[in-house]
Amino acid sequence: MGRNKSIVAIARKLLVAVWHVLSEQATDHFAEPDIVGRKLLKFAYEIGKGNRPVGQSAAQFVRQGLDALHLGSDLTSIPWGSKKLIRLPSSALAENQRSDVPNTK
């Protein structure tokens, strides 16, 4: 396959993936929650405290983003830098899943 055909084939695959995400409002099932969380945390720091919702910390911003994407309900912290861990608030999705499970006791 030639170079141009390869570029078009890759572009088409990306376009189909983006179309599915936008039309079905679904996340990529290959997405890794910790990587997405790190990107959301980086974005939260880049936009700054003044541009996040009032009173929302960076960790809360990340948790809200992960919950909106239905990712990482079991994720409790995100590695940031070489030694620092950013602790995340508990997920509303995890709480909903716990309340959906009937009590067997």
Disulfide bonds with the S-S distance in Angstrom:
none
